[in-house]
Amino acid sequence: MSPAATKGDTFPLSPVEHHPLHPFLPPQARLLMLGSFPPPRARWCIDFFYPNRTNMMWEIFGLVFYNDASRLVDVPNKTFRKDEIVQLLLRKGIAIFDTAQAVRRLQGNASDKYLEVVQKTDIPALLQSIPLCHDIVCTGQKSAETLCEDYDAAVPRMGESSTFVIAGREMHLWRMPSSSRAFPMKIEEKARYYRAMMQQVGCL
């Protein structure tokens, strides 16, 4: 039932959406970034993760790795520089996917608040492809809660990490501020959290 529904109301069931992207898993990756699920395709400006032009992730990465929020942004074309983003992730050993493999959108938008997770991602299967990885960062509360539901892991405070074991591998779970503009924090402050985390896991 939608959060806005009242008793006795009936609504058509939202269709199940399956993840439209393959996991990005450089074999030498030391860090796995997990979001929740991509926004509706109509909001995409690149065929990659964090594709919404209003999402701050690649501007945060610009600040963290180049001290320039626009470094990975194609400003005239209102998109992101996908090739440069991919090369940066490969160089730094950063893998990316999401905690949900299939979802329903209860409100038809990109908000995590209205995502119903139908099928969770097989995280141990991802980790098999990245044997050097011992750090996972969840890029929002929804992804952190989804991951921790199935593993004996505590959701850490923002900017901190907790330790847990998954598929026999000791992992550190980091919790970062959401890169959504709806999350009320200045981009410079978000970048500060990500920069500190990247330094501690050896990606910076």
N, CA, C and O of each residue as an XYZ file, in Angstrom:
816
protein
N       0.848     -1.197      0.000
C       0.000      0.000      0.000
C       0.885      1.249      0.000
O       1.889      1.320      0.709
N       0.492      2.214     -0.800
C       1.233      3.472     -0.834
C       1.183      4.148      0.521
O       0.176      4.052      1.222
N       2.270      4.844      0.909
C       2.270      5.554      2.186
C       1.130      6.550      2.302
O       0.730      6.892      3.416
N       0.582      7.038      1.157
C      -0.493      8.022      1.202
C      -1.872      7.373      1.225
O      -2.882      8.068      1.344
N      -1.924      6.040      1.112
C      -3.201      5.357      1.024
C      -3.914      5.332      2.369
O      -3.276      5.387      3.421
N      -5.228      5.249      2.329
C      -6.023      5.092      3.533
C      -6.760      3.781      3.466
O      -6.902      3.190      2.396
N      -7.229      3.327      4.605
C      -7.899      2.039      4.692
C      -9.103      2.014      3.759
O      -9.925      2.930      3.754
N      -9.190      0.948      2.971
C     -10.293      0.799      2.042
C      -9.963      1.251      0.637
O     -10.669      0.883     -0.302
N      -8.904      2.044      0.460
C      -8.493      2.467     -0.878
C      -7.872      1.296     -1.627
O      -7.262      0.418     -1.018
N      -8.023      1.283     -2.924
C      -7.366      0.274     -3.763
C      -6.611      0.992     -4.860
O      -7.077      1.997     -5.397
N      -5.433      0.465     -5.189
C      -4.581      1.076     -6.201
C      -4.053     -0.014     -7.122
O      -3.811     -1.134     -6.672
N      -3.871      0.292     -8.399
C      -3.245     -0.698     -9.272
C      -1.817     -0.958     -8.831
O      -1.108     -0.040     -8.420
N      -1.399     -2.211     -8.917
C      -0.055     -2.576     -8.499
C       0.958     -2.022     -9.486
O       0.829     -2.223    -10.693
N       1.968     -1.324     -8.975
C       3.006     -0.775     -9.853
C       3.770     -1.909    -10.513
O       3.966     -2.958     -9.898
N       4.208     -1.720    -11.759
C       4.984     -2.781    -12.419
C       6.344     -2.961    -11.761
O       6.902     -2.023    -11.190
N       6.863     -4.162    -11.848
C       8.195     -4.447    -11.326
C       9.233     -3.982    -12.334
O       9.163     -4.331    -13.513
N      10.194     -3.195    -11.871
C      11.311     -2.760    -12.715
C      12.551     -3.552    -12.338
O      12.902     -3.656    -11.162
N      13.214     -4.111    -13.350
C      14.469     -4.820    -13.121
C      15.641     -3.880    -13.429
O      15.541     -2.991    -14.275
N      16.717     -4.094    -12.742
C      17.855     -3.175    -12.880
C      18.312     -3.095    -14.338
O      18.564     -4.125    -14.963
N      18.421     -1.883    -14.881
C      18.758     -1.725    -16.299
C      20.250     -1.761    -16.610
O      20.629     -1.740    -17.782
N      21.103     -1.813    -15.594
C      22.550     -1.771    -15.809
C      23.220     -3.022    -15.262
O      22.744     -3.634    -14.306
N      24.334     -3.392    -15.886
C      25.162     -4.461    -15.346
C      26.057     -3.875    -14.251
O      26.430     -2.704    -14.325
N      26.404     -4.664    -13.247
C      27.333     -4.165    -12.223
C      28.651     -3.721    -12.854
O      29.160     -4.369    -13.769
N      29.191     -2.623    -12.362
C      30.502     -2.140    -12.807
C      31.515     -2.679    -11.812
O      31.591     -2.197    -10.681
N      32.295     -3.674    -12.219
C      33.150     -4.412    -11.286
C      34.580     -4.545    -11.809
O      34.951     -5.610    -12.303
N      35.383     -3.500    -11.711
C      36.804     -3.643    -12.060
C      37.433     -4.729    -11.187
O      37.275     -4.697     -9.967
N      38.141     -5.686    -11.784
C      38.652     -6.814    -10.990
C      39.588     -6.408     -9.858
O      39.741     -7.149     -8.888
N      40.220     -5.227     -9.973
C      41.150     -4.769     -8.930
C      40.472     -3.863     -7.906
O      41.152     -3.240     -7.091
N      39.141     -3.780     -7.937
C      38.422     -2.842     -7.071
C      38.656     -3.138     -5.598
O      38.627     -4.291     -5.168
N      38.889     -2.075     -4.832
C      39.036     -2.178     -3.379
C      37.791     -1.675     -2.650
O      37.604     -1.945     -1.464
N      36.947     -0.945     -3.370
C      35.753     -0.343     -2.780
C      34.543     -0.647     -3.653
O      34.601     -0.509     -4.875
N      33.438     -1.065     -3.016
C      32.171     -1.288     -3.715
C      31.175     -0.238     -3.247
O      30.829     -0.185     -2.067
N      30.710      0.608     -4.183
C      29.704      1.611     -3.881
C      28.330      1.047     -4.198
O      28.107      0.524     -5.290
N      27.413      1.152     -3.254
C      26.061      0.636     -3.443
C      25.030      1.736     -3.207
O      24.921      2.281     -2.109
N      24.284      2.045     -4.252
C      23.138      2.926     -4.113
C      21.892      2.084     -3.903
O      21.987      0.920     -3.514
N      20.733      2.658     -4.156
C      19.482      1.928     -3.988
C      18.994      1.357     -5.314
O      18.898      0.138     -5.463
N      18.683      2.227     -6.288
C      18.179      1.809     -7.600
C      18.177      3.043     -8.489
O      17.971      4.150     -7.992
N      18.405      2.882     -9.809
C      18.428      4.061    -10.686
C      17.067      4.743    -10.771
O      16.037      4.109    -10.541
N      17.062      6.026    -11.099
C      15.799      6.742    -11.304
C      15.131      6.271    -12.595
O      15.750      5.542    -13.371
N      13.883      6.671    -12.840
C      13.250      6.338    -14.122
C      14.118      6.806    -15.289
O      14.761      7.853    -15.210
N      14.134      6.031    -16.362
C      15.043      6.316    -17.473
C      14.823      7.703    -18.080
O      15.757      8.285    -18.633
N      13.640      8.224    -17.987
C      13.374      9.562    -18.538
C      14.234     10.631    -17.879
O      14.410     11.716    -18.434
N      14.772     10.334    -16.696
C      15.605     11.304    -15.980
C      17.094     11.143    -16.277
O      17.910     11.914    -15.772
N      17.455     10.154    -17.088
C      18.866      9.869    -17.331
C      19.477     10.868    -18.301
O      18.823     11.307    -19.248
N      20.735     11.225    -18.061
C      21.497     11.996    -19.050
C      22.715     11.210    -19.541
O      23.334     11.584    -20.537
N      23.062     10.114    -18.838
C      24.105      9.191    -19.310
C      23.648      7.769    -19.031
O      22.816      7.529    -18.156
N      24.202      6.835    -19.783
C      23.868      5.432    -19.610
C      24.856      4.811    -18.618
O      25.706      3.999    -18.984
N      24.717      5.219    -17.352
C      25.636      4.758    -16.315
C      24.982      5.036    -14.966
O      23.848      5.513    -14.907
N      25.684      4.743    -13.903
C      25.147      4.938    -12.566
C      25.080      6.430    -12.204
O      25.845      7.246    -12.720
N      24.167      6.754    -11.327
C      23.895      8.140    -10.930
C      23.691      9.007    -12.180
O      24.397      9.995    -12.383
N      22.707      8.618    -13.021
C      22.554      9.262    -14.335
C      21.719     10.529    -14.335
O      21.684     11.240    -15.339
N      21.045     10.828    -13.231
C      20.195     12.005    -13.170
C      21.074     13.262    -13.112
O      21.941     13.370    -12.245
N      20.856     14.200    -14.022
C      21.703     15.400    -14.076
C      21.631     16.208    -12.791
O      22.560     16.953    -12.477
N      20.542     16.074    -12.045
C      20.441     16.823    -10.798
C      21.101     16.095     -9.628
O      21.213     16.658     -8.539
N      21.544     14.841     -9.838
C      22.235     14.123     -8.771
C      23.662     14.671     -8.646
O      24.299     14.987     -9.651
N      24.152     14.778     -7.425
C      25.446     15.402     -7.169
C      26.642     14.457     -7.218
O      27.774     14.918     -7.078
N      26.438     13.146     -7.411
C      27.542     12.211     -7.201
C      28.781     12.550     -8.011
O      29.883     12.579     -7.463
N      28.625     12.808     -9.306
C      29.825     13.020    -10.126
C      30.421     14.404     -9.891
O      31.600     14.620    -10.173
N      29.630     15.343     -9.382
C      30.194     16.614     -8.950
C      30.970     16.432     -7.640
O      32.016     17.051     -7.440
N      30.451     15.582     -6.753
C      31.178     15.248     -5.530
C      32.515     14.600     -5.884
O      33.547     14.949     -5.309
N      32.499     13.663     -6.824
C      33.743     13.013     -7.249
C      34.703     14.030     -7.853
O      35.915     13.936     -7.659
N      34.162     15.003     -8.586
C      35.012     16.053     -9.130
C      35.730     16.817     -8.024
O      36.920     17.108     -8.137
N      35.011     17.138     -6.963
C      35.624     17.842     -5.834
C      36.639     16.954     -5.112
O      37.724     17.411     -4.752
N      36.283     15.692     -4.902
C      37.145     14.780     -4.144
C      38.457     14.515     -4.873
O      39.524     14.573     -4.262
N      38.392     14.228     -6.163
C      39.581     13.785     -6.893
C      40.287     14.885     -7.688
O      41.467     14.756     -8.012
N      39.561     15.977     -8.008
C      40.168     17.046     -8.820
C      40.033     18.427     -8.183
O      40.554     19.404     -8.721
N      39.343     18.522     -7.047
C      39.061     19.812     -6.416
C      38.316     20.742     -7.371
O      38.519     21.956     -7.369
N      37.440     20.135     -8.195
C      36.708     20.885     -9.212
C      35.375     20.184     -9.446
O      35.333     19.120    -10.064
N      34.285     20.777     -8.953
C      32.977     20.135     -9.047
C      32.520     19.912    -10.484
O      31.730     19.003    -10.741
N      32.999     20.718    -11.420
C      32.552     20.594    -12.813
C      33.470     19.733    -13.670
O      33.240     19.596    -14.872
N      34.518     19.144    -13.067
C      35.514     18.390    -13.840
C      34.910     17.231    -14.622
O      35.384     16.924    -15.715
N      33.887     16.585    -14.098
C      33.277     15.426    -14.760
C      31.921     15.764    -15.365
O      31.138     14.874    -15.695
N      31.651     17.056    -15.507
C      30.377     17.524    -16.038
C      30.581     18.131    -17.425
O      31.476     18.951    -17.629
N      29.746     17.720    -18.369
C      29.715     18.339    -19.688
C      28.654     19.432    -19.620
O      27.488     19.209    -19.944
N      29.081     20.612    -19.194
C      28.134     21.686    -18.893
C      27.307     22.098    -20.111
O      26.086     22.194    -19.988
N      27.912     22.350    -21.298
C      27.102     22.794    -22.442
C      26.010     21.809    -22.829
O      24.926     22.210    -23.252
N      26.296     20.518    -22.683
C      25.324     19.503    -23.090
C      24.484     18.971    -21.933
O      23.690     18.046    -22.100
N      24.670     19.566    -20.763
C      23.877     19.217    -19.586
C      23.917     17.714    -19.290
O      22.888     17.078    -19.060
N      25.123     17.175    -19.303
C      25.308     15.758    -19.035
C      26.624     15.567    -18.289
O      27.276     16.540    -17.909
N      27.008     14.319    -18.082
C      28.274     14.002    -17.414
C      29.244     13.374    -18.407
O      28.829     12.838    -19.435
N      30.524     13.441    -18.100
C      31.561     12.900    -18.973
C      31.774     11.423    -18.618
O      32.661     11.076    -17.838
N      30.943     10.573    -19.207
C      30.939      9.153    -18.838
C      32.301      8.505    -19.017
O      32.754      7.788    -18.125
N      32.965      8.732    -20.136
C      34.256      8.075    -20.387
C      35.278      8.445    -19.316
O      36.033      7.587    -18.857
N      35.307      9.707    -18.916
C      36.251     10.136    -17.884
C      35.879      9.554    -16.523
O      36.755      9.214    -15.728
N      34.589      9.442    -16.259
C      34.138      8.841    -15.006
C      34.578      7.391    -14.929
O      35.101      6.947    -13.907
N      34.366      6.648    -16.019
C      34.749      5.232    -16.053
C      36.251      5.071    -15.861
O      36.689      4.201    -15.108
N      37.044      5.898    -16.535
C      38.489      5.800    -16.405
C      38.945      6.121    -14.983
O      39.869      5.491    -14.469
N      38.301      7.097    -14.351
C      38.624      7.434    -12.965
C      38.326      6.256    -12.039
O      39.143      5.918    -11.182
N      37.176      5.642    -12.205
C      36.794      4.500    -11.373
C      37.750      3.320    -11.568
O      38.094      2.625    -10.612
N      38.170      3.107    -12.801
C      39.124      2.035    -13.077
C      40.464      2.315    -12.397
O      41.058      1.422    -11.793
N      40.934      3.557    -12.498
C      42.223      3.916    -11.891
C      42.192      3.800    -10.373
O      43.165      3.373     -9.751
N      41.079      4.179     -9.795
C      40.981      4.221     -8.333
C      40.499      2.910     -7.718
O      40.509      2.758     -6.497
N      40.078      1.964     -8.555
C      39.624      0.676     -8.033
C      38.296      0.760     -7.317
O      38.158      0.281     -6.192
N      37.303      1.375     -7.974
C      35.984      1.569     -7.374
C      34.933      0.852     -8.210
O      34.788      1.127     -9.401
N      34.205     -0.062     -7.592
C      33.110     -0.789     -8.240
C      31.784     -0.136     -7.848
O      31.689      0.511     -6.805
N      30.763     -0.309     -8.689
C      29.462      0.308     -8.419
C      28.317     -0.630     -8.795
O      28.335     -1.264     -9.850
N      27.338     -0.702     -7.924
C      26.040     -1.292     -8.256
C      25.029     -0.768     -7.243
O      25.262      0.257     -6.603
N      23.894     -1.480     -7.097
C      22.843     -1.060     -6.185
C      22.389     -2.238     -5.328
O      22.631     -3.395     -5.671
N      21.737     -1.937     -4.222
C      21.309     -2.994     -3.312
C      20.031     -3.679     -3.768
O      19.701     -4.752     -3.263
N      19.305     -3.090     -4.707
C      18.076     -3.690     -5.229
C      18.278     -4.120     -6.675
O      18.832     -3.377     -7.486
N      17.824     -5.326     -6.985
C      17.871     -5.851     -8.347
C      16.550     -5.604     -9.074
O      16.512     -5.489    -10.299
N      15.468     -5.526     -8.297
C      14.145     -5.254     -8.861
C      13.315     -4.497     -7.829
O      13.387     -4.779     -6.633
N      12.524     -3.531     -8.304
C      11.734     -2.687     -7.395
C      10.368     -2.377     -8.006
O      10.125     -2.597     -9.193
N       9.491     -1.860     -7.152
C       8.277     -1.175     -7.595
C       8.370      0.261     -7.108
O       8.814      0.518     -5.989
N       7.949      1.198     -7.953
C       7.913      2.610     -7.561
C       6.487      2.921     -7.103
O       5.567      2.978     -7.919
N       6.313      3.116     -5.819
C       4.981      3.326     -5.274
C       4.411      4.687     -5.612
O       3.199      4.890     -5.543
N       5.285      5.630     -5.981
C       4.829      6.969     -6.352
C       5.268      7.364     -7.762
O       5.034      8.494     -8.189
N       5.891      6.456     -8.471
C       6.286      6.734     -9.845
C       7.432      7.706    -10.001
O       7.656      8.235    -11.089
N       8.176      7.951     -8.904
C       9.287      8.901     -8.999
C      10.590      8.224     -8.575
O      10.643      7.003     -8.434
N      11.634      9.017     -8.375
C      12.956      8.465     -8.067
C      13.256      8.425     -6.576
O      14.361      8.050     -6.183
N      12.301      8.803     -5.740
C      12.554      8.882     -4.310
C      12.734      7.505     -3.683
O      11.925      6.603     -3.905
N      13.803      7.348     -2.897
C      14.021      6.096     -2.174
C      12.866      5.797     -1.227
O      12.547      4.635     -0.974
N      12.248      6.841     -0.711
C      11.172      6.679      0.264
C      10.034      5.844     -0.284
O       9.349      5.149      0.466
N       9.829      5.911     -1.606
C       8.707      5.222     -2.226
C       9.149      4.040     -3.099
O       8.439      3.640     -4.022
N      10.325      3.489     -2.795
C      10.783      2.288     -3.487
C      10.430      1.056     -2.663
O      10.774      0.970     -1.484
N       9.749      0.112     -3.283
C       9.515     -1.192     -2.666
C      10.498     -2.178     -3.282
O      10.438     -2.436     -4.484
N      11.393     -2.728     -2.485
C      12.383     -3.671     -3.000
C      11.717     -5.029     -3.205
O      11.240     -5.651     -2.255
N      11.693     -5.474     -4.447
C      11.096     -6.770     -4.797
C      12.151     -7.869     -4.776
O      11.885     -8.986     -4.335
N      13.341     -7.549     -5.251
C      14.450     -8.513     -5.257
C      15.735     -7.791     -4.891
O      16.106     -6.805     -5.528
N      16.410     -8.283     -3.868
C      17.676     -7.690     -3.456
C      18.824     -8.214     -4.311
O      18.750     -9.303     -4.881
N      19.870     -7.426     -4.386
C      21.073     -7.824     -5.112
C      21.820     -8.901     -4.333
O      21.887     -8.862     -3.105
N      22.373     -9.849     -5.055
C      23.202    -10.902     -4.454
C      24.601    -10.310     -4.217
O      25.474    -10.395     -5.081
N      24.794     -9.719     -3.054
C      26.059     -9.050     -2.757
C      27.238    -10.028     -2.743
O      28.289     -9.693     -3.290
N      27.116    -11.228     -2.142
C      28.238    -12.176     -2.194
C      28.673    -12.495     -3.621
O      29.862    -12.698     -3.871
N      27.722    -12.543     -4.567
C      28.082    -12.811     -5.963
C      28.906    -11.661     -6.538
O      29.841    -11.892     -7.304
N      28.566    -10.424     -6.174
C      29.364     -9.287     -6.629
C      30.787     -9.384     -6.084
O      31.759     -9.162     -6.806
N      30.892     -9.722     -4.794
C      32.201     -9.759     -4.153
C      33.108    -10.845     -4.722
O      34.331    -10.727     -4.659
N      32.519    -11.896     -5.274
C      33.336    -12.943     -5.904
C      34.146    -12.381     -7.069
O      35.236    -12.867     -7.368
N      33.604    -11.353     -7.722
C      34.284    -10.763     -8.882
C      35.319     -9.720     -8.501
O      36.114     -9.297     -9.340
N      35.315     -9.299     -7.230
C      36.257     -8.269     -6.780
C      36.930     -8.756     -5.489
O      36.607     -8.275     -4.402
N      37.860     -9.703     -5.607
C      38.448    -10.357     -4.423
C      39.271     -9.437     -3.533
O      39.512     -9.775     -2.374
N      39.716     -8.275     -4.037
C      40.515     -7.353     -3.223
C      39.659     -6.406     -2.395
O      40.183     -5.640     -1.586
N      38.349     -6.456     -2.591
C      37.458     -5.497     -1.943
C      37.144     -5.911     -0.513
O      36.699     -7.030     -0.257
N      37.385     -4.983      0.422
C      37.030     -5.197      1.824
C      36.261     -4.008      2.389
O      36.068     -3.904      3.600
N      35.822     -3.111      1.505
C      35.058     -1.946      1.935
C      33.843     -1.756      1.043
O      33.946     -1.793     -0.183
N      32.694     -1.554      1.671
C      31.449     -1.239      0.965
C      30.968      0.100      1.467
O      30.945      0.343      2.674
N      30.583      0.976      0.550
C      30.002      2.254      0.956
C      28.576      2.321      0.435
O      28.335      2.145     -0.759
N      27.637      2.576      1.328
C      26.249      2.780      0.947
C      26.012      4.278      0.816
O      26.310      5.049      1.729
N      25.477      4.677     -0.323
C      25.376      6.099     -0.634
C      24.002      6.663     -0.287
O      23.462      7.501     -1.009
N      23.451      6.198      0.816
C      22.162      6.681      1.282
C      21.582      5.738      2.322
O      22.051      4.611      2.477
N      20.570      6.195      3.026
C      19.978      5.407      4.100
C      19.280      4.159      3.573
O      19.381      3.092      4.178
N      18.566      4.283      2.440
C      17.822      3.140      1.890
C      18.765      2.002      1.532
O      18.490      0.848      1.863
N      19.857      2.301      0.870
C      20.788      1.239      0.470
C      21.427      0.603      1.697
O      21.627     -0.611      1.724
N      21.753      1.400      2.716
C      22.355      0.854      3.933
C      21.379     -0.073      4.652
O      21.761     -1.160      5.085
N      20.123      0.350      4.780
C      19.133     -0.478      5.462
C      18.869     -1.771      4.690
O      18.720     -2.834      5.293
N      18.810     -1.687      3.369
C      18.561     -2.874      2.552
C      19.683     -3.880      2.711
O      19.427     -5.079      2.823
N      20.926     -3.412      2.722
C      22.066     -4.309      2.882
C      22.063     -4.953      4.262
O      22.254     -6.162      4.387
N      21.848     -4.156      5.283
C      21.983     -4.647      6.660
C      20.867     -5.602      7.069
O      21.027     -6.357      8.028
N      19.741     -5.582      6.359
C      18.637     -6.475      6.690
C      19.038     -7.945      6.615
O      18.562     -8.759      7.406
N      19.902     -8.284      5.680
C      20.225     -9.686      5.431
C      21.553    -10.131      6.015
O      21.890    -11.313      5.947
N      22.307     -9.212      6.584
C      23.616     -9.564      7.126
C      23.718     -8.999      8.545
O      23.047     -8.028      8.892
N      24.537     -9.603      9.323
C      24.687     -9.179     10.717
C      25.545     -7.921     10.762
O      26.683     -7.934     11.230
N      24.967     -6.842     10.263
C      25.700     -5.581     10.158
C      24.856     -4.462     10.728
O      23.641     -4.419     10.536
N      25.509     -3.564     11.427
C      24.827     -2.395     11.972
C      24.960     -1.244     10.990
O      26.025     -1.027     10.412
N      23.864     -0.502     10.804
C      23.936      0.690      9.955
C      24.783      1.729     10.688
O      24.382      2.209     11.748
N      25.940      2.081     10.144
C      26.811      3.048     10.846
C      26.269      4.457     10.775
O      25.413      4.772      9.948
N      26.781      5.300     11.651
C      26.455      6.711     11.577
C      27.105      7.305     10.330
O      28.102      6.784      9.829
N      26.537      8.384      9.844
C      27.059      9.002      8.633
C      28.536      9.361      8.787
O      28.941      9.993      9.763
N      29.320      8.949      7.811
C      30.746      9.221      7.819
C      31.564      8.187      8.561
O      32.791      8.274      8.596
N      30.888      7.194      9.166
C      31.584      6.175      9.935
C      31.393      4.801      9.283
O      30.690      4.671      8.281
N      32.028      3.781      9.863
C      31.933      2.432      9.317
C      31.665      1.433     10.429
O      31.955      1.691     11.597
N      31.112      0.296     10.055
C      30.943     -0.836     10.957
C      31.559     -2.054     10.278
O      31.704     -2.080      9.056
N      31.915     -3.045     11.054
C      32.566     -4.247     10.528
C      31.593     -5.421     10.569
O      30.882     -5.614     11.555
N      31.567     -6.195      9.500
C      30.735     -7.385      9.459
C      31.389     -8.401      8.526
O      32.352     -8.084      7.828
N      30.864     -9.608      8.521
C      31.405    -10.675      7.680
C      30.345    -11.085      6.666
O      29.189    -11.312      7.024
N      30.740    -11.177      5.409
C      29.839    -11.591      4.353
C      30.569    -12.594      3.464
O      31.654    -12.318      2.952
N      29.960    -13.746      3.294
C      30.558    -14.820      2.498
C      31.973    -15.146      2.975
O      32.864    -15.418      2.171
N      32.165    -15.114      4.302
C      33.458    -15.444      4.883
C      34.504    -14.357      4.787
O      35.658    -14.576      5.157
N      34.126    -13.189      4.296
C      35.082    -12.087      4.131
C      34.743    -10.956      5.091
O      33.602    -10.495      5.134
N      35.714    -10.515      5.848
C      35.476     -9.372      6.737
C      35.396     -8.100      5.912
O      36.269     -7.817      5.092
N      34.342     -7.344      6.140
C      34.095     -6.136      5.375
C      33.874     -4.952      6.303
O      33.441     -5.107      7.445
N      34.179     -3.768      5.791
C      33.856     -2.521      6.481
C      32.722     -1.853      5.706
O      32.835     -1.622      4.502
N      31.652     -1.551      6.392
C      30.501     -0.899      5.775
C      30.499      0.582      6.140
O      30.432      0.943      7.315
N      30.574      1.432      5.118
C      30.590      2.878      5.304
C      29.235      3.454      4.924
O      28.571      2.971      4.007
N      28.840      4.495      5.646
C      27.574      5.174      5.364
C      27.877      6.625      5.003
O      28.398      7.385      5.820
N      27.545      6.997      3.771
C      27.805      8.342      3.277
C      26.498      9.108      3.097
O      25.435      8.495      2.994
N      26.562     10.432      3.058
C      25.346     11.205      2.780
C      24.862     10.953      1.354
O      25.664     10.727      0.447
N      23.565     10.994      1.168
C      22.986     10.820     -0.161
C      23.490     11.915     -1.101
O      23.677     13.065     -0.702
N      23.702     11.530     -2.354
C      24.122     12.508     -3.359
C      22.931     13.205     -4.006
O      23.117     14.055     -4.877
N      21.724     12.866     -3.600
C      20.526     13.539     -4.108
C      20.495     14.990     -3.636
O      20.857     15.288     -2.498
N      20.066     15.875     -4.506
C      19.936     17.280     -4.109
C      18.835     17.457     -3.061
O      18.788     18.476     -2.372
N      17.953     16.465     -2.944
C      16.897     16.543     -1.940
C      17.452     16.364     -0.528
O      16.806     16.743      0.449
N      18.658     15.783     -0.422
C      19.263     15.614      0.894
C      19.880     16.948      1.311
O      20.754     17.459      0.612
N      19.446     17.519      2.427
C      19.807     18.902      2.782
C      21.214     19.056      3.338
O      21.412     19.184      4.547
N      22.186     19.041      2.435
C      23.572     19.271      2.837
C      24.307     19.885      1.648
O      24.115     19.451      0.512
N      25.132     20.872      1.892
C      25.881     21.503      0.813
C      26.841     20.502      0.172
O      27.346     19.596      0.835
N      27.080     20.677     -1.107
C      27.935     19.741     -1.832
C      29.344     19.698     -1.248
O      29.971     18.638     -1.238
N      29.846     20.818     -0.765
C      31.192     20.837     -0.182
C      31.260     19.958      1.070
O      32.274     19.306      1.319
N      30.190     19.942      1.847
C      30.141     19.110      3.046
C      30.023     17.633      2.673
O      30.662     16.781      3.290
N      29.206     17.331      1.664
C      29.109     15.944      1.196
C      30.476     15.464      0.708
O      30.894     14.347      1.013
N      31.166     16.313     -0.048
C      32.485     15.944     -0.559
C      33.471     15.705      0.580
O      34.359     14.860      0.465
N      33.324     16.432      1.662
C      34.217     16.234      2.805
C      34.069     14.821      3.367
O      35.063     14.172      3.692
N      32.839     14.353      3.479
C      32.595     12.988      3.947
C      33.206     11.962      2.991
O      33.893     11.034      3.419
N      32.948     12.141      1.694
C      33.451     11.180      0.708
C      34.973     11.200      0.635
O      35.600     10.152      0.479
N      35.569     12.383      0.747
C      37.031     12.487      0.688
C      37.676     11.740      1.857
O      38.645     11.005      1.667
N      37.144     11.926      3.047
C      37.690     11.251      4.220
C      37.576      9.742      4.087
O      38.507      9.017      4.438
N      36.449      9.261      3.584
C      36.251      7.826      3.393
C      37.224      7.284      2.342
O      37.849      6.246      2.554
N      37.353      7.984      1.209
C      38.239      7.534      0.144
C      39.688      7.448      0.647
O      40.422      6.534      0.271
N      40.089      8.385      1.481
C      41.447      8.348      2.036
C      41.634      7.120      2.913
O      42.677      6.469      2.855
N      40.638      6.801      3.721
C      40.775      5.687      4.660
C      40.767      4.324      3.966
O      41.394      3.380      4.446
N      40.055      4.219      2.835
C      40.029      2.915      2.143
C      41.134      2.786      1.105
O      41.281      1.734      0.484
N      41.916      3.854      0.911
C      43.071      3.771      0.010
C      42.789      4.115     -1.431
O      43.572      3.765     -2.314
N      41.677      4.799     -1.692
C      41.349      5.207     -3.072
C      41.775      6.637     -3.376
O      41.596      7.117     -4.495
N      42.332      7.311     -2.391
C      42.752      8.703     -2.587
C      44.110      8.932     -1.948
O      44.640     10.042     -2.003
